[in-house]
Amino acid sequence: MTMATRRKAPKAKAARSRAKATARPSARPPVRLQLRWLAHARSGDKGDTANVGLIALKPEWYPILVKEVTRARVSRHFKGMVTGVDRFELPNLNALNFLLHGALDGGGTISLKTDAQGKVYSTALLRMEISVPGAIAREAMR
Amino acid sequence: MKNGRVVRVASGQGFWGDWLEAPVRQVRDGHVDYLMMDYLAEVTMSIMQKQKSRNPEAGYARDFVPLMERILPDIADKGVRVVTNAGGVNPRGCAEAVVEAARRIKLSRKLRIAVVSGDDMMGRLDDLIARGHPLKDMETGRPLASIRDKVLSANAYLGMRPIVEALRRGADIVITGRVTDTGLTLGPLFHEFGWDFEDWDKVAAGTVAGHIIECGAQSSGGNLLKDWRKVRGLENPGFPIVEATADGNFVITKHPKTGGVVNVASVTEQLVYEMGDPHTYITPDGTADFTSIQLQQAGKDKVKVSGITGGPKTPFLKVSIAWFYGYKAVGTLVYSWPEAYEKARAADKILRGRLKALGLEFEQILTEYVGVDATHGTLAGAPPADLAEVQLRVGVRAREKAPVERFTREIAPLVLTGPPSVTGFAGGRPQVEEIVAYWPALVDRNEIEPQVRVDLLEV
């Protein structure tokens, strides 16, 4: 899996630079795609921290998540909603685990939020858009 | 002991309030060796402590007793053993109630019920603090002494050992207090296979098995996001079952002819639920490395789980402390099209103006618009102009009761003194709720473990 992506990534890059250089209509630039088409997810809580487990819908898409769904981008996505983000990789489960600190307005019983236990924070992450090669986007949306 | 022998541990309840039919069907619809039932969430212990202070015979998951009355004949016939933390802060009281139930139904077979106690630290807190155990909040670092007079309950999380002892002594039913969710599965597996308590990979394997089934149907098709439309038959959800072998590998499955699904996606979603650092999932019995878990579809509704590694237990036990924090209340009103969102926002502004004019002080006032931003905040973007309706949801929190009480009387007046097209207030005035907060701490396990007891009752 990893090998395949390693091969794919430079190809996509090459395609992008070709597109820039010649603007040929056949060169397909990467497209923006919401994570909901590439991953499923579940979340839970620990005190004021929500966790989101993000799982690739197909094993071959896991390296895309590793590359694109970075700690920094997830922090930006949740700007104003969380105070810090940690990321862990679980290649065995084709999953990433995110800890979203300060996400639950105090958490547990103190929080006044509808989602005080972060049960649907997972779906908020699935709104995030990442860049993927056009062919993968087409496959994912099929 | 042959490697091929399979031990089947079935999940019957994922939390206190889970589907009441599940344990009955787990026992009746197929063969299982053990029924494990997890009843205790973080704040449950304080609710039970409060019940016990009013009535010394209370303080456990009451639902467990009528449930046992229903399934006792089946489990006695089939030799199914039950392991549960339904005992809460009064495991002996719970066990005695089950003894009563067995007598009521004139159960013909002899029944041994084990009571595991020693997790309750309420009477020992001052002594522990005096002897230099600060019981600091693991999140904030504050010492327990700073809220000592507000503590409502304090229980150490026990592991599998007392359960293994109870089973060795022939218990048919093991009733515990604050034993970890995973311990309820680890106990039966270590008893059956005679594994060494310091075989850390086996501890990790049993921990992962326990984690997968501890939330009931959440690993067998319930709350499953991937292909959720394709999950069939949830009118009769099949709760998960661990089929373990002596090598530490196991299969997650469910009874035939039940609804839901057991597949790699359903098990993976449960594995990542409430996950912290996946390399070290800490329990009283050892640590598990979730990055070692291998999953494989091994047939319809069968997922094979293998390769799990782990590490030694830590010198500490986690302590679950509940303390009185203050008060909160949540008021709601529904505004309809046209301009539903604008009307709700105007109402919120008016409400806040009145609270301010009354001089009420709150730690926090939180406004959400259900249908617009309650679950995803600003990520959801602006609502459509023709939104059919929106629920205004305002919550307040304070250390004192008076301002929260007064807030609950400021919702209904908005109906005749605020923006138009408002409904949804038939439920009456919001309730003032007491906030019981959670204080996670660590304690030296040598302070707790020597006090743990296993007592047997016989019917």
Interface residues (C-beta under 8 A of the other chain):
Chain A: H40 A41 R42 S43 G44 D45 K46 G47 D48 N51 G53 I55 L57 H77 F78 G80 M81 F88 E89 L90 P91 N92 L93 N94 A95 N97 L99 D105 G108 T109 I110 L112 K113 T114 D115 V120 S122 T123 A124 R127
Chain B: E42 V43 E139 N223 L225 K226 A265 T268 E269 Q270 L271 V272 Y273 E274 M275 G276 D277 P278 H279 F290 T291 S292 I293 Q294 L295 G307 Y325 K328 V330 Q364 L366 E368 V370 A374 T375 H376 G377 T378 L379 R393 G395 V396 R397 I435 V436 A437 Y438 P440
